[in-house]
Amino acid sequence: MKDSYDSPDDRNLLDQTRQGVIGQPLDRPEGRLKVAGQAPYAAEYDRPDCAEGVLVGATITKGRVKAINRDAVLGMPGVLAVFSAPEMLRRAAQGGAGEAPMQDVRQVEFPLQPIALVVAETFEQATHAAKALVVEYDDQSSKAVLVPSPGRAEPAKDPTENGDLEGALKDAAHVVDVTYTTPGHASAAMEPHAAIAEWDGDSLTLHGSLQMVKYNVDELADSVGIPSDRVRIVSAYVGGGFGSKLGISHEAVAATIASRQLGRPVRVVMTRQQVFQAVMRRSETVQRIRLGADSDGRLTALGHEAFVSNLPEESFSEPVLQATQFLYGGENRRLTLNISRINRLTAGSVRAPGEAVGMPALESAMDELAVALHLDPVELRKRNVPDQVPGEGTPYSSRKLVEALDAGARAFGWDRRRPLPCQQREGEWWIGMGMASAARVNILAKAEARVTLRGDGTVLVETDQTDIGTGSYAILGQIAAEMLGQPIERTSVHLGDSLFPQGAGSGGSWAASSTGSAVFRACEAIRAELARGLNCAPDDLQLRDGMAWVEGTEPRPVTDLMDGDIARIGRIEPGELMEKVKQATYGAFFCEVAVNAFTGETRVRRMTGAFGFGRVLNAKTARSQCLGGMVWGIGMALTEELQFDHRDGHLTNHDLAEYHVPVHRDIPEMEVLLIEERDAAASPLQAKGVGELGICGAAGAVANAIYNACGVRLRDFPMTPDKLLADLPDPFAGPT
């Protein structure tokens, strides 16, 4: 059986199996442990004689650490040591690179960059000493670049140019030329970054809150200069990551260095403020979008020029143009991405990097074009669904955009929308509706998993794949139970330990389809072994509730076909197919808002999302992912914004009191429609990723609803009341 996925698997085996658990809205098997406080997160492991470490942040913006006056704090009660080793990270790793080269923490690149670790017997003692630590600097803050500037930007990637954009815009019947801005965002995961490091001779065990264990092992080993096979990472439960935990960060490396030198376990837990200030941010963006359409509303020109930022020498740049490249037509196009180098904390992958901020701008511009054309926004999008990827000629795999637009519109009651602004008023509230498309690239990643059908008929799945709250424990168990015909109660899943085969990790919406495909492959190999016992082809084997049979024969216990445990490792990796067809997930958002005519406050009253992402593996966890993305989209539209002091570049709203994520009061009842499909090109499961799709474009639907409600077209996210107030219509006037 080939590991690489080079051609579509058209057998559709999961539609022929008999157990009936695949796709069902099953609960997470670890849910009871979590709500009872019995699922240990990274900082909660009870390690005897564990010391506590607290990171110290730089008080300058740019420069170098000259001296750390350790002696004054080493005499404080309980203090064991102060570390500032060259191996410590000054930038959080991005994840996936397989290494984290020496960075030398003593070179300061941004405000409050961790530069030292104070270790004491208790957390309180370490915190006290960390605040008292005096550091001397070669201060070069006056040379720091604090604010991104398109005028100082450099190309982040080669531009995409097809046809004659300027000529097509000149000849177009309708043109939109607008600039949208989005601020930086924080991942704001519930569980802060935490690690416990412990050495046994020259071997290291780290309990950490991490998303990509197989890469994190290499990064950590590289950071401290030991072979990867000497590193074990345990990350069984992760309280959210959203990209911030893709790579190792400061707490893991610092705890490792301190533990090795002290000869005892060391725990380092970042405070909420430190997580905001030092780990990862989504880049702010400036996006100029130019759309040209003929009199029928078909795009003839599409320009998308985006500006992002990051630290000097960082290779990552927010991929703002990802969806623009394939979502709509327009044969004349120019797509450019430029990056400014600034002294702010590292910009990296935050949930749905690229589409999360690129799609709201594109979808708002499409709404502006629909207004100019006097055309329904849904119809405009349907008219511009291309047959092939523009400029490439690449065919699409399954694509449910039109179906999502239609299904979402019906369920939401889009036909009741009033096309002109300021047409509906309830008391002091203007009422409006808006919509947007959703799109996210789909990726199949290399993964391995071991499945064991035990002699008693129970099933065990093992992989270092993590579960960051997305439902990996449930989904991987369902795949194995379905393939091997065992009740889900007889299936157990062990995750997040680097001693297990290497899964895909949690990121890029690839976890379920990639590591799930590895589980599928392992189960195929076990089914082949069982089929030999019945002298039949593997695909003819029927399994359900622990019984095995071939059509026309009497069922018999599957254990009769076994001589002890059957364990197999399944593997999957992308092949040529990813380049042959364009794989993506699609959807649509529909939103109703109320805008206060006097204050400019916006309240989302209801929201519907319709999504197509291949086979639904678990309807409950998939719906949860979509809901979470939609909630974040509301936050992006109305409240979320990293705010930096332009005098020294430090982050001013570095906690959940000032970085405003939506709370229960902000979120209405929301409807999610799951549009079942099969995409054989995407994976052997015929499934695609859903974890990030629900955020991609959601903020655009809210923005468009605000315009429909009150006639104010804001192009600067988030759309806070102060930005709306100046242009609101007369609050004492009724509908026009």
N, C-alpha and C positions, 0 to 999 in steps of 0.2 A: 504494500500500500504506500503510495507516494505521500510524502509529507507536504510538499508544496502544492498550493491550490492553483492549478494552471488552467483548468477548464470547469465549466459549470457542472455541479452534481445534480442531475435531473431526476435521480431516483426518488427524491422526496420521501425518504424512509420514515421520517417522523409523522407523516400523515398515514402511514400504513401500520404503525405499531398499535398495540392493543391496551396498554395500561391506562391511558386517558388522563395522565397528570400533566402532560406538556401543555403549556399555555394557560393552565388553570390559575385562578387568583389565590394561590396558597400563601399562608402566612410565612413570615421568615422563621426558620426553626430556632434561631438564636434570640428571637424577640423576647421570650420570657426571661432569659438571662440578663438582657439589657435593662428591661424595666424593673427587674429586681435588684439591679446593681451587682450582679454576679458575673458579668462579662468583663474581664480585666482589660482595661486600656493601658497604654504604654507606661504611664506613671504609677499604675496601681499594683504592680507586682511587688510582693513582699520579699525583698532581698535582705538577708541578715547583714547587719553592720553597714548599711548603705549610707554614704555621705550625701550631702545636698549641695548642688552647685547653682550659682546665680551668675548670669552673664552681665557684663558691664559694657555700656555703649559709649561710643566716642562723643565728645562734646564739641567737636569741630566738624566742618562740612567736608574738608579735603586737607590732606597733609600726611604726616607720619608720626607715629608714636615714638618719642625720644626716650622716655623713661617711665617706668611704673614704680611708684614708691610703695613697695610691698610691706616694708618693715612696720609701718604704722598700723596696718590692719592685721598682720600676722600675730600681733600680741593681743588682739581682741578675743573675747571668750569664744571658744569653740572653733575658731578659724584654723583650718588645716593647711591650706596652700592657696596661692594665687598663680594662675597660669595665663600665659600669653605666648603660646608656641607658634612658630611659623606655619605649622600644619593646620592651624585653626582656620576656618573659612571666613573670608570677608564678604563673600556672596553665597547665597543659597544656590545649590546645584539645580539645574533645570530638569534633570532626570532624563534617562534614556541614552545619555552619552557614554555610559559605561565607565567613566572616570571623573574624578574631581581633582584636577592638577593643583599643585601647591599654589596657594594664593597669597600667603603672608599677611596675616590679619593686622599687622602693624601698619600697613599702608591703608589710610583711611580714604574712602571713596564717597561716602554719603553720611549724613547726620545720624547719630545713634547706632552706627554700625558696631556690632559686637567686637570688642578688642581684647577682652580678658574674661576669665572665669574665676570667681571666688568660691572656694569649697570650704564648708564647715560641717559641724555635726548636725546642725538643724537648719531648716530653710530660713528661719527668722535670723539666726546668727549670720548666715551667708548674705542675706539681704542687707542687714545692717552694715556689714563690712564692705559690700559692693558699693553702697552709697557713700562710704567714707573713703574709698580708694582715690588717691590723687595721681593723675596722669599728666605727664609733660609732653607737649606736642611741638613739632615743626609745623606751624599752622599756615596752610596755603589756601585757606577758605576764600580769600579774595580772588583766587583764580578759578573758583568753581563756577560751573554753568548750572544755574538753578531753574531756569524756565526753558522749556523746549521752544525752538524757533524753526519754522519751515525754511527761513532764509539761511539757516546753518545746517540744513539736513543733507544727508548723503543717500544715494540709492541703497535700499535694503535688498533689492532683487532686481533682476532684469525686467524692464517694462514689457507689457504685452501690447502689441500694436497690430491692428488689422484694418485694412482699408484706409479711408481718408476721413478721420473723425471731424476735423474742422470743416471740410467741405460738406459732409453730411449734415452737420448742425446748421450750416448756412442754408441748406436747401430744405430743411425739415419744416413741416407745416406747424409743428408745435415744439417748443424748446423749453426745458427746465434747466437752469444753471444755479445751483444752490450749494451752500457750504454748511455742513453740520459738524458740531463738536461734541465729543463725549469725554468725560473725566476719567481718571483712573478709578479702578475698583479693587476692593479687597476680597479675598476668598472667604474670610470671616468664618472659618469652620468652627463648629461647636467645641471640639476638643483642641486645646492649644498644642503646639509642638512640644514633644516630651520624649525623653530617652533615658534608659537605665543601661549603663555599660558595665560589663563584668568580665574580667580576664581569668582564664584558667591556663596558667603557663603562658604560652605564646598564642593561645586561641582566644578569640573574642566572641562574646554573646551580647547582642544589643536588643533590648526590647524597645521598639520605636514606633512612632505613629507615622507610617510611610505608605505610599501608594504603589511603588514599583520595586518590589523586593529584589528581583533578580538584578536590576541595575544598581540598586542601593548598596548591595553587597560589594560590587566592584568599586563604586564611588568611595565607600568607607574604607575599604582595603587600600585603595590608592592614596587616600588622604593621609593615612597613618603608616604607610609603607610596609604592608604585610601582604602575603598572598591571599587571594580571594577565598581559597579553601580553608583559611583559618578564621573566617568570619561567618557567624551565624546571626541572622536577623529574625526576630519573632515579632510579627505585627498582625496578630490574630483578629483584633478588633480596632477599627479606626473610626474616630468620631468626626468624619467629614474631612475632605481635603481640597476638592475643587481646583486642583492643580498645585496648591501651595506645598504639598507633600510628595510631589513627583520625584524630587531629588532629595538627598540628605541636606540638612541645614545645620546651623551653628550648634544647636544643642547636642546633636549626635556626635559630632567630631570632638567637641569640647569635653563631653562626658567620657568619651573613649580615651582621650589623652590623660585626663585626670585620673581615671581608674587605673590605667597602666602604671602611672607613677606612684599612686598612693597604695596600690595593692589591695584595693577593696572596691566594692560596687559604688558607683556614683550616679546619682539621678540629677538631671537638669530639665527643668520645666520652664518654658518661656512664659512670662506674663502675657496677658492679652495685649498690652501696649507694645511689648517687644515683638510679638508676632506681627502686628500691624507695621511696626517701624522697620523691621529688619528682614522679613522673609521674602515676600513676593508681592508684586502689584500687577494689575492689568494696566497697560499703557493708556494714557490719554490719547485721543486722536483728533485730527482735523481732517475732514473729508469733503472734498469738492466733487459733486456728482453732476454730470451733464447728460441729459437725456433728450434725444431728438426722435420725434415720431411723425408718421405720415397722418393724413386726415382720418384714417381708419383706426388710429391708435396703435399701429405696429411700429416697434422701435427700429429705427434706421441708424441710430448713433447712441453709443454708450461710453461715457468717460467717467472713470472713478480714480481720483488722485488722493492718496491718503498719506498722512504724516503721523509717525509714532515716535516713541523715545525709548532709550535704555542707557545703561551705564556704558562707558567706553569699553571696547573690546568684547562686549557681550554679543554673541552671534544671533540670539533670538530677536525677532521683530514681530509684533502682533500681526498675524496674517489676515489683515482686514479684507482683502480682495477675494478670499476663497470662494464664497458663494456667488459673487458677481461674475466670476469666470464662466459659470455654467448655468445659472438659474434662468436668465432671460435671453432673448435674441438681441439682434442689433449687430449687423455685419461689420459696421465701422466702429472700432472701439480702441480705447487706450486706457490701460490699467497700470498705474504706477504706485509704488510704495517707497517712501523715503523715511529715514530715521534720523532723529536728533540725539546727540550724545550729551547726557546731563548727569549731574551728581544728585540723583535721587535713588532710593532703594531699587533693587533689581526688578526689572519688568520681566514677566514670564507668563507661563500658561495659567490662565484663570478660566474657569469653566467655559467651554466652547470658544477657545482662542480664535480670534478672527471674526467668525460669524456673529458672535454675541454683540459686538459693537458695529461691525460692518453692515449687518442686515437691518438694524433699525434705521440707519441713515439711508440705505438704498430703498427700503420700504416706505419711508417718509417721502422721499423724492418721487417714488412711483405714485404716491397719493397726490402729490402736487401736480404730477402730469395728468392724472385722472381728472382732477378739478379743472385743469386748463382745457381738457378735451370734452368736458361735460359727459364723461363716461363713467359707468359704475366701476369702482376700483377692482372688484372681483373679475369683471369682464376684461378689464385692461390686462390683468395678469394672465388670464386664460388665452388671450390673443397673442401673447408673447412667449409662450412655451415653445422652445425650439425643438426641431427634430433631432439635431446633433449638437454637440458642444460647439458653440461659435468659435470660429478661427482654428478649430482642431479637426472637425469632422468625426470626432469620437462618438460612438453610439452610447446611449444610456442603458443601464440595466433597468430593473423595475423602477417605476416613478409614479407616485400617487399624488402629485401636486394637484391636478385638476380634481381628482376625487375628493381630496381633503378640502379644497376650496368649496366644492358643491355641498359636501356633507356638513361642513362647519356652518355654511351659510343657512342651510335648512334648519339645523338644530338651533341656531342662535336666533333665527327670525330676522335675517338680514333684509328681507324684503320690506320690513317696516321702517327701515332707515330713511331719514329725510336727507336728500342729497346736498342741500344748502345749509350752511351754518346758521345758528341762532333761530332755528325753527321750532324748538321744543323747550318749554320752560316749566319747571315745577317749583313754585314758590320762588326762592332766591337762587335756584340752581338751574343752570343751563344743562341740557341733556344731549349727548351725542354718541354716535357709534363710529368705530374705526376697525380696520382689519389690516392684516399683513400676512405675507407668506412666511413659511419657515423652511430652512434648508440647512443641512450640515453634511460635510463630506463623510464618507464611510470608509473605515480602515480595518483590514484584517491584519492582525499582528501575530508574530511567532509565539507559540505557546506549547506547553507540555502539561500533561496531567496523568496521574496514575489512578486507575480504577481497579478495585479488587472485589470480585464476587467470591465471598467466603463460603467455606464448606457448609455453613448452616443456611445459606441463601441470602444473607444480608450483604449490603453493598457499601463499600467505603470509597470515597473520592478524596484524593490528596493532591494538592498543588500549592505553590507559594502565592498564587493569586490572592489579592487582598479583597476585603469587603469594606468599602468606605461608607456603608449605609445604603448601598444600591441594591442589595439583594443577592449577592453572589452565592451565599450559602444556600438560599432557596433554589435559585435557577440551576446551579450545577447539580444539585441533588435531583431536581426534576428531570433533567436530561438523562442522568444515569438510571433513574428509576424507570423512565419510559423505555429506554433502550433495552434494559435487562428485565423488564416485566416484573418489577418488585413494587410493593406498596411503598409510598414515600416514607412511611414510618419505619421501614426496614433499611433506609438509606441514610448514611451519615456523611458529612463533608468536613474535612479538616483543611484549613487555609492559613496563609500568612506566615509560613515557616520556611526559611531558605533551605532546610534539609529536604523539603519536598521538591518534586519536579517544577521547573520554571514556567509559571503561567505568564500571561500577557501583561499583568499588572492592571491597575485601575487608572485609566486615563484615555482620552481620545475617543470615548464611547466604544472602545473595542473589547472590553473585558468579557462580557457575556458571549458575544459571538465568537471571539477568538479562543479563550480558554474553554468555553462551552464546546467548541468544535474539537478541541483536544480531548475532552471527555467523551464526546461522540465517537471519535476515532478509537479510543481505548475500548469503548463498549462494542464497537464493530469487531475488534479483534477477539473479544470475549465471546461475542455471538458466533463468530466463525468456529471457535473451539467447541461451543455447545452444539453447533450444527453438525459437526463431525459425529457427535454421539447419536444423532438422528439420521445420519447419512443423507443430509439435504443441503441445498444451497443456503448460505447465511440469510439471504433476503427472503427465503421461504419459511424461515424459522418464526414461529409464533410464540410469544411469551406474555403471560399475564398472571399476576398474583402468585408468582413463584412456580407456575406450571409452564411446561413446554410441549409444543406439538407442531405437526405439519398438517396442513389442510387435509381432512379426511381420515385423520388418526385420532386416537384417544389421548388427551393430555396426560402428562406424567410429571412428577416433581422434578424441577430443574436440578435439584441436588443429586438425582439419580444419574445425571450425565456428567458428574464431576468426580474427580479423585483428589479432593482437597481444594484449597483456594486456587482461583484463577486470577492472576494479576497481570495487567497489561498497561504499558505507558503509551498514551496517544500523543501524536505530534501534529502540528499544523503550522504552516508558514505561507505568507503570500507568494504567489507565483506571477506569471505573466498576465494573468487575467485582470489584475488591478490596473494594468496599463492599457488593456484592450477595450474596456468599457468604463464609463463614468459611473461610479457608485456613490450614491448619496441617499440621505433620508429627507423626507419632505413633509410639510404640514401647512396649517393655516390657523391664524388667530383671529378671533372676533371679540370685540370689547365694547362695553357701554360705560361711559363715565358721566359723572355730574360735576360741573365746575361752578363754584360759588360766584355769583355775579358781583359780590361786594369784596370778597377777600382773595379770590383766585385759587382757593383750595380746590384740589381735585380729588374726587373719590371714585374709585373703580366700583361699579355697581354689579357687574357680572362679566364673565369672560368664558369663552369656549375655545378649546383647542382641538384640532383634528390632525392626527399624525399617522403616517405610513412609514414603517421601518422594517419591512420584511415580516417574518414569523414572530408573533408575540409569544415569548417564552414563559412569562408569568404576567397575567393581566394586572395583578395588584401592584407588583413592583414597577411595572412599566407605567402604570397610571401615576404612581407616586413620583417617578422621575419627571414625567410631563408636568405634573402639578408644581413640583419644586422649581422647574425651569420657568414656568409662567409666573410664579411668585417673584422670582429673581428679576424677571422682565419688568414687573410692576415696580420693583425697587429701583431698577436702572432708569425707568421712565420718570419717577417722581421724587426719589429721595437719595439714592446712593451716589456718593461723590467723595473721593479722596481730596483733601484740601491741604496744600502745601504753603508754608510761609515763604514768600518770595525773597525775604531778606537772607535766609540761610538754608532754605530748602528742606527744613524739617516738616514732618507730617504733623498737622495740628489736631486732626480728629482721629486719634489712634486707639479708640476703643468703641464698644458697642453702645455707649451713651451718646457719642457724637457722630459716629458713622452710622447712618440711619438705615437699617434694614427693615423691611416690612414686618409688622407684627400682626397678630390675629385681627385686630380692629381694622387694619388696612385691606384685608383680603376678603372678598365676598365668596359665596358659593361658586365654585368653578366646575365646568363640565369638560371632560376629556373623552374624545372619541378615538378609539384605536382601530385603524383601518388595516385589517389583515391583508397580507400579501405574501408572496413567496418570491425570494430573489436568489435564484440558484447561483448567480455570479458572485454573490456576497460571501457566502460561507457554506460549508456542508449542511449547516442547520437551516439554510435559506433565511437566516435572520441577519439583521443589521443593528447598529447601536442606536440607543434611544436616550442615553444619559444626558446629552447636551442639546438635543434637538429642541426641547421645550423652551429654551431661552432665546433661540436664534430668531430674532425678529419681533419678539413679544413686546419690547418697549416701543417699537414702531407702531403697533396697533393702538397702544395707549395714546401716543402722540397724535395719531390721526383722529382718534375719537375726540381728543381735546379740541382740535381744529373744527371738527364737525359740530361740537357743542357750542363753542363761543366765537369761532372765527379767528382765533389767534393762532398763528403758525409759528411755533417756537422751533428753533434749529439748534438749541444749546441744551443738551441733557445735563442733569435732570430738570424736569419742568416744574420748578418750585413756584409757589405763589408770587414771590417777588418779581419773577420774570414775566408772569402773566398780567399782573396788575396794570401795568402802564398801557396796555393795548386792549384791555377788556372793553366791550361796548357799554353804553350807558346802563347801569344796573337797574334803573327805574323804567327802562324801556322793555316792552314785551317782545315776543317773537316777531321777526320781520317778515 
